[in-house]
Amino acid sequence: MVAVLRLHLHLHFHHFRGAPIDYVGLAAGAVASWIAGVGPGEPLLIAAALFAAKHKLDLTEVVLVAWAGANVGGIIGWIVGLKAGRALVTAPGPFRHARLRVLARGEKIFERRALIAVILTPSWLAGIHRVRWPVYLPANALSAAIWAVGIGVGAFLIGPPVEDLFDDVGTVGLAVLAAAIAAGGVVEIVRRRSRAD
């Protein structure tokens, strides 16, 4: 209890580097992405990591906020899958027999390799396949950590050199590159047409 109180006080008095709205937006994007399986979480995490590389945000805070948002979104998605997803998949209607066969195959995979399946699939699938909470919660936390650290630190390290390259090349360089690619495409089309004749 004392540790939880200390953590709450630390977070309450902690001043994030950068605008708080940046962290709120990142958390909301991560939650939305992990509920649905797709969404704005990844691009927001990349953008936040690039801002951290420019010392406008703190990388540790970016990764922790992204992890927390992804973790919460994963839990919400899992609950949605448990409560509504399975009923939707098994409901009468078109392709019901095919849906039931796919569900049976998925259950075998989730039974044998629950950790890997949770890491590699959207959260609602784990709910549909009734992954129990003692298995799901740690696997979801691990999956969220891999996502937040991998993309956050990767964008922090790789993003600035790529951004500098585009700054150095500039608009004219990009236009020349686009023209060269288009010219190559035209040459290939003409060559294929001449072979066909």
C-alpha positions as CSV (number, residue, x, y, z in Angstrom):
1,M,0.0,0.0,0.0
2,V,2.8,2.4,0.9
3,A,4.6,1.6,-2.5
4,V,1.4,2.4,-4.4
5,L,1.0,5.7,-2.4
6,R,4.6,6.6,-3.2
7,L,4.1,5.9,-6.9
8,H,1.0,8.0,-7.0
9,L,2.7,10.9,-5.2
10,H,5.7,10.6,-7.6
11,L,3.5,10.6,-10.6
12,H,1.4,13.5,-9.2
13,F,4.3,15.7,-8.6
14,H,6.4,14.5,-11.5
15,H,6.7,17.1,-14.3
16,F,6.9,15.6,-17.7
17,R,9.3,17.1,-20.2
18,G,7.1,18.7,-22.9
19,A,3.5,19.4,-23.1
20,P,1.2,17.1,-21.1
21,I,-1.2,16.9,-24.1
22,D,1.5,15.2,-26.1
23,Y,1.6,12.3,-23.5
24,V,-2.2,12.2,-23.3
25,G,-2.5,12.0,-27.1
26,L,0.1,9.2,-27.2
27,A,-1.7,7.3,-24.4
28,A,-5.1,7.7,-26.1
29,G,-3.7,6.6,-29.5
30,A,-2.0,3.5,-27.9
31,V,-5.3,2.6,-26.1
32,A,-7.3,2.9,-29.3
33,S,-4.7,0.9,-31.4
34,W,-4.6,-1.9,-28.9
35,I,-8.4,-2.2,-28.6
36,A,-8.9,-2.4,-32.3
37,G,-5.6,-3.9,-33.4
38,V,-4.9,-1.0,-35.7
39,G,-5.0,2.8,-35.2
40,P,-2.9,5.9,-34.5
41,G,-0.8,4.4,-31.7
42,E,2.3,3.5,-33.8
43,P,2.6,6.7,-35.7
44,L,2.1,8.7,-32.5
45,L,4.8,6.7,-30.8
46,I,7.2,7.2,-33.7
47,A,6.4,11.0,-33.6
48,A,6.8,11.2,-29.8
49,A,10.2,9.3,-30.1
50,L,11.3,11.8,-32.7
51,F,10.4,14.7,-30.4
52,A,12.3,12.9,-27.7
53,A,15.3,12.8,-30.0
54,K,15.0,16.6,-30.3
55,H,14.8,16.9,-26.5
56,K,11.2,18.2,-26.6
57,L,9.9,15.0,-24.8
58,D,11.6,12.5,-22.6
59,L,12.1,9.0,-24.2
60,T,11.6,7.1,-20.9
61,E,8.3,8.9,-20.3
62,V,7.3,8.3,-23.9
63,V,8.0,4.6,-23.7
64,L,6.2,4.3,-20.3
65,V,3.1,6.2,-21.4
66,A,2.9,4.2,-24.7
67,W,3.3,0.9,-22.7
68,A,0.6,1.9,-20.2
69,G,-1.8,3.0,-22.9
70,A,-1.2,-0.2,-24.9
71,N,-1.6,-2.3,-21.8
72,V,-4.9,-0.7,-20.9
73,G,-6.1,-0.9,-24.5
74,G,-5.1,-4.6,-24.7
75,I,-7.2,-5.3,-21.6
76,I,-10.2,-3.5,-22.9
77,G,-9.9,-5.3,-26.3
78,W,-9.6,-8.6,-24.5
79,I,-12.8,-7.9,-22.5
80,V,-14.7,-6.8,-25.6
81,G,-13.6,-10.1,-27.3
82,L,-14.7,-12.1,-24.2
83,K,-18.1,-10.4,-23.9
84,A,-19.1,-9.7,-27.5
85,G,-16.6,-11.1,-29.9
86,R,-17.4,-14.8,-29.4
87,A,-21.1,-14.2,-29.6
88,L,-20.6,-12.3,-32.8
89,V,-18.4,-15.0,-34.4
90,T,-20.8,-17.8,-33.4
91,A,-24.0,-16.0,-34.3
92,P,-26.3,-17.4,-37.0
93,G,-25.8,-15.9,-40.4
94,P,-23.7,-16.1,-43.6
95,F,-20.6,-18.3,-43.4
96,R,-21.4,-19.5,-39.9
97,H,-19.9,-23.0,-40.5
98,A,-16.7,-21.5,-41.9
99,R,-16.5,-19.1,-38.9
100,L,-17.0,-22.0,-36.4
101,R,-14.2,-24.0,-38.2
102,V,-11.8,-21.0,-38.0
103,L,-12.8,-20.5,-34.3
104,A,-12.0,-24.2,-33.6
105,R,-8.6,-23.9,-35.3
106,G,-7.8,-20.7,-33.4
107,E,-8.7,-22.3,-30.1
108,K,-6.1,-25.0,-30.7
109,I,-3.4,-22.4,-31.4
110,F,-4.3,-20.4,-28.4
111,E,-4.3,-23.5,-26.2
112,R,-0.9,-24.7,-27.4
113,R,0.9,-21.3,-27.8
114,A,-1.0,-18.8,-25.8
115,L,1.9,-16.4,-25.1
116,I,3.0,-16.2,-28.7
117,A,-0.6,-16.0,-30.0
118,V,-1.3,-13.1,-27.6
119,I,1.8,-11.3,-28.7
120,L,1.2,-11.7,-32.4
121,T,-2.6,-11.1,-32.6
122,P,-5.0,-8.3,-31.7
123,S,-6.3,-8.3,-28.1
124,W,-9.9,-9.1,-29.0
125,L,-8.8,-12.4,-30.6
126,A,-7.5,-13.5,-27.2
127,G,-10.9,-12.7,-25.7
128,I,-12.8,-14.5,-28.5
129,H,-10.6,-17.6,-27.8
130,R,-11.2,-17.3,-24.0
131,V,-7.6,-16.9,-22.9
132,R,-7.8,-16.8,-19.1
133,W,-6.6,-13.7,-17.3
134,P,-3.7,-15.3,-15.5
135,V,-2.2,-16.1,-18.9
136,Y,-3.5,-13.0,-20.8
137,L,-2.5,-10.1,-18.4
138,P,1.3,-10.9,-18.3
139,A,1.4,-11.8,-22.0
140,N,-0.4,-8.5,-22.8
141,A,2.0,-6.5,-20.6
142,L,5.0,-8.2,-22.3
143,S,3.5,-7.6,-25.8
144,A,2.9,-3.9,-24.9
145,A,6.5,-3.6,-23.6
146,I,8.0,-5.1,-26.7
147,W,5.9,-2.7,-28.9
148,A,6.6,0.4,-26.8
149,V,10.4,-0.2,-26.4
150,G,11.0,-1.6,-29.8
151,I,9.2,1.1,-31.8
152,G,10.0,4.0,-29.3
153,V,13.7,3.3,-29.0
154,G,14.0,2.3,-32.6
155,A,12.4,5.6,-33.8
156,F,14.5,7.5,-31.3
157,L,17.8,6.0,-32.7
158,I,17.0,5.7,-36.4
159,G,14.6,8.6,-36.9
160,P,16.9,11.6,-36.7
161,P,19.4,10.3,-39.2
162,V,16.6,9.6,-41.7
163,E,15.1,13.0,-41.0
164,D,18.5,14.6,-41.5
165,L,18.8,12.8,-44.9
166,F,15.5,14.2,-46.1
167,D,16.5,17.6,-44.8
168,D,19.8,17.4,-46.7
169,V,18.2,16.1,-49.9
170,G,15.5,18.7,-49.7
171,T,12.4,19.1,-52.0
172,V,14.5,19.3,-55.2
173,G,16.3,16.1,-54.4
174,L,13.0,14.3,-53.7
175,A,11.5,15.6,-56.9
176,V,14.5,14.3,-58.9
177,L,14.3,11.0,-57.1
178,A,10.5,10.8,-57.9
179,A,11.2,11.7,-61.6
180,A,13.9,9.0,-61.8
181,I,11.5,6.4,-60.4
182,A,8.7,7.5,-62.8
183,A,11.1,7.5,-65.8
184,G,12.3,4.0,-64.9
185,G,8.6,2.9,-64.7
186,V,7.9,4.3,-68.2
187,V,11.0,2.7,-69.7
188,E,10.0,-0.7,-68.2
189,I,6.4,-0.3,-69.7
190,V,7.8,0.6,-73.1
191,R,10.2,-2.3,-73.0
192,R,7.4,-4.8,-72.1
193,R,5.2,-3.5,-74.9
194,S,8.0,-3.8,-77.4
195,R,8.6,-7.4,-76.4
196,A,4.9,-8.2,-76.7
197,D,4.8,-6.9,-80.3
